[in-house]
Amino acid sequence: MTHQEKRAWIMLVVSVVGYAVYVAVVLSRVDDGRLTATPYAGVLLWTVGGAIAVSMLLEIGLGVVNPRASRVSDVRDREIGRLGDHVGQAFVVIGAVSAMLMAMAQWHWFWIANVVYLCFVLSALVGSLAKVIVYRRGVPQW
């Protein structure tokens, strides 16, 4: 398994776990049944920051466990990285357009923030999943 594939696995797992923790904490704080009244901003910031920190620590850990592993990217790694980024990027655009439309319709900021966060997570998830699949099955020939 190449270093880039390991990074894709880390991103895949950390993004899912981080978002699951966020959703669990926010849903556990719902008191009167109104999600929009639930405090979410601190949890959102902590789970995003935590996911970034955990990803960095796991990558450092991979380097410590296997210090002689090559980190050189070849053409195949760059192609797979580009493909995964293009696949995942669609969700960033979907999130931005959704947030813009929701703001124009004057939706509550709770929903806007959560749609943006969900789309970031979907971007990381789908992009990483595409990379892992291509690493396992090969680069498609168009």
N, C-alpha and C positions, 0 to 999 in steps of 0.2 A: 504494500500500500504506500503510495507516494505521500509526501508531506502535504501537498495540496488536497489530496483526498481526505486525509486526517482532519485538515482544517474545515473541510466541508461537513464532515461528520460532527465535529465540535459545534459548528454553527447551527446545524440541524437540531441537535439535541438540546443545546443551551437555549435556543430561541423557543422551542416548544415548552421546555420546563419553566423558563422564566415567565412566559405568558400564562401558563397554567397556574403558577403561583400568584400572579397578579389577579387573575379572574377569581381564584379561590378566596383571596384576601378581600377583594372588593365585595364579592357576594356574601361573605361572612359579616360584613359591616352594614348590610342593608337592614334597617330597623323597621321603618313603617311601610315598606314595600315600594318606595320610590327610589329608583337607582340614581336619579339625578341629584338627590340630596345626600348621596353617599360620598364621604371623603375618599377621593381617588388619586389626587395629584401626587401626594407624597409616595404612595405605593407605586404609582407609575414610574416616578423618577428613580426610586430605589430598585425596582425590578429591572429597568433599563440599565442603570449603572451597575447593578449586580451581574447582569448577563454579560456586559462588556468586561467586567473584572474577571469573572469566571472563565470566559473565553480566553482572555490573556493568560491567566494562570494555567489553564489546561495546555495551551500552546507552549508555554515555558516548561511545564512538566514533561511534555513530549520531548522537548529538547534535552532535558536533564536525563530522562530515562534512556534515550537513544541519541547520545551526542554525536555519533558518527553518521547518522542518517543524512542523506543528501537533501539539501533544500533547493537544489538547482531546478528551475522550471525549464522544460523543453517546449517544443512547438505544440505538442499534444496537450500539455498542461495549460498553456495559454489559450488554446482553442476551447477546451472544456471550461475554463474560467470565464471566458467571454460568453460562451453559450449560456452558462448558468446565470451570469449577470443579466443578460438580455431577457431571459425567461422571468427572472425575479423582478426585474425593473418594471414590468407591467403593473405590478401591484402598488408600487410607489406612485405611479401615475394615477391609478384608480383611486388610491387614498387621497391624493391631492385634489383631484376633481371632485370626489365625494365631499371632502371637507369644504371646498369652495361652495358647492351647491348647498350644503347644509348651513353654512354661514349666511349665504344669501337668503335662505328660507328662515333664518333666525332660529335655528334649532338650538337647544341647550348645549353649552360648551362641553358638557360631559360626553354627549354622543359624538361630537366632533373629535375630541381628543381620543376617544376609544376607537373610532373608525380609523384614524390616522395610525394609532398604535397597532391595531389589528392588521392593517395593510403592510406596515413595516415588518411585522412578524411573518405574514404570508409571503412577503418578498424574500425574506431570509430562508424561510422553510422551502418554498418552491424552488428558489435558485439553488439552494444546497442539495435538495433532492434531485434536481436535474443533473447537477455535477456528479453526485454519487452514482446515479443510474448510468450516466455516460462513462464514468470510470469503470463500471462493472461490465457494461455491454459494448462499449466502443463508441467512437465518434461517428454520428450518422453521416452518410455520404449523400449530399443533396443532388 
